[in-house]
């Protein structure tokens, strides 16, 4: 079998081009709200968290370099979307959504493009796709060693 006909390579090419098209549609939609895809991703992670996330946790979940996340959070803080807080008895700094950030995430950023695109799938197909993509993500994280923590290091 030639490389061009390898179903894994064909699937990756299809997955990549589909991701690119979805990203372009979302980027076009978000531009009208003056927020970027990475900012919405951070808002989404913070909205799902209970009490905020550390910069390291954001970096790990977003699979982005810490300095990139730090810069992103600083820009979001300047816009009034997030704040950094310390908890009593805890030396870590947590990033949380501000009321403005929550309002923008909940009420302004509709992500209608995502809904319109994914509505092409039935509920069952969405569950199947979620399961399959999660499986691929777990394998990729394992291959990259993203979840390995040596036992002698302090765990977050």
C-alpha positions in Angstrom: 0.0 0.0 0.0 1.3 3.4 -0.9 1.6 6.2 1.7 -0.9 8.2 -0.2 -3.5 5.4 0.3 -2.6 4.6 3.9 -6.0 5.1 5.7 -4.2 6.7 8.7 -2.5 9.3 6.5 -5.8 9.9 4.6 -7.7 10.2 7.9 -5.1 12.7 9.3 -5.3 14.8 6.2 -9.1 14.9 6.4 -9.0 15.6 10.1 -6.5 18.4 9.7 -8.4 20.1 6.8 -11.7 19.8 8.7 -10.1 21.4 11.8 -8.7 24.2 9.7 -12.0 25.0 8.1 -13.8 24.9 11.5 -11.1 27.2 13.0 -11.5 29.7 10.2 -15.3 29.8 10.7 -14.9 30.3 14.4 -12.1 32.9 14.0 -14.3 34.9 11.6 -17.2 34.8 14.1 -15.1 35.7 17.1 -13.5 38.7 15.3 -16.8 40.6 15.7 -16.5 40.2 19.5 -12.8 41.3 19.6 -11.8 38.0 21.3 -9.5 35.4 20.0 -9.9 31.6 19.9 -7.2 31.1 22.5 -8.9 33.6 24.8 -12.3 31.8 24.4 -10.5 28.5 25.1 -9.1 29.9 28.4 -12.6 31.3 29.2 -14.1 27.9 28.6 -11.5 26.1 30.8 -12.1 28.7 33.6 -15.9 28.5 33.3 -15.6 24.7 33.7 -13.2 24.9 36.7 -14.3 25.3 40.3 -12.5 28.3 41.6 -10.0 28.9 38.8 -6.9 27.3 37.5 -3.2 28.0 37.9 -1.1 29.1 34.9 0.5 25.7 34.9 -2.9 24.0 34.8 -4.0 26.2 32.0 -0.8 25.5 30.1 -1.2 21.7 30.6 -4.9 21.7 29.6 -4.3 23.9 26.6 -1.2 22.0 25.6 0.6 25.4 25.2 3.9 26.6 26.5 3.7 28.4 29.9 5.1 31.7 28.6 2.5 31.7 25.8 -0.3 31.1 28.4 1.2 33.8 30.7 1.2 36.3 27.9 -2.4 35.4 26.9 -3.7 35.7 30.5 -1.9 39.0 30.9 -3.7 40.4 27.8 -7.0 39.0 29.0 -6.4 40.6 32.4 -5.7 44.0 30.7 -9.1 43.6 28.9 -10.8 42.9 32.3 -11.7 39.3 31.3 -9.7 37.5 34.0 -8.1 38.2 37.3 -5.3 36.5 39.3 -6.2 35.6 42.9 -4.4 34.0 45.8 -6.3 31.8 48.3 -5.7 32.0 52.0 -3.2 29.4 53.1 -2.2 28.6 49.5 0.9 30.1 47.8 -0.4 29.4 44.3 -2.0 32.1 42.1 -5.2 31.1 40.4 -6.7 32.7 37.3 -10.5 33.2 37.4 -13.0 34.8 35.2 -14.2 38.3 36.1 -17.9 39.2 35.9 -17.1 40.9 32.6 -15.3 37.7 31.3 -18.2 35.5 32.5 -20.7 37.8 30.8 -18.8 37.9 27.5 -18.3 34.1 27.6 -21.9 33.3 28.6 -23.8 35.9 26.6 -21.8 37.4 23.8 -19.6 34.8 22.4 -22.2 32.6 20.8 -19.9 30.2 18.9 -22.7 29.8 16.5 -20.3 28.6 13.8 -19.5 25.6 15.9 -23.1 24.8 16.5 -24.0 25.1 12.9 -21.2 22.9 11.8 -21.6 20.2 14.5 -25.4 20.1 14.0 -24.5 18.1 10.8 -24.0 15.2 13.2 -26.7 13.4 15.2 -26.5 13.2 19.0 -25.2 9.6 18.7 -22.6 10.6 16.1 -21.4 13.4 18.4 -21.0 10.9 21.2 -19.1 8.6 18.9 -16.9 11.3 17.6 -16.2 12.6 21.1 -15.2 9.1 22.2 -13.0 8.5 19.2 -11.2 11.9 19.5 -10.7 11.4 23.2 -9.1 8.0 22.5 -6.7 9.6 20.0 -6.0 12.5 22.4 -5.1 10.1 25.2 -2.7 8.2 22.8 -1.1 11.3 21.6 -0.6 12.7 25.1 1.0 9.4 26.1 3.3 9.3 23.1 4.4 12.9 23.9 4.8 12.1 27.6 2.6 15.0 28.6 1.0 13.3 31.5 4.1 11.7 33.0 5.2 13.1 36.4 8.2 11.5 38.0 7.2 10.2 41.4 9.8 12.3 43.2 8.3 15.6 42.0 5.6 17.4 43.9 2.2 16.9 42.2 -0.1 19.9 41.5 
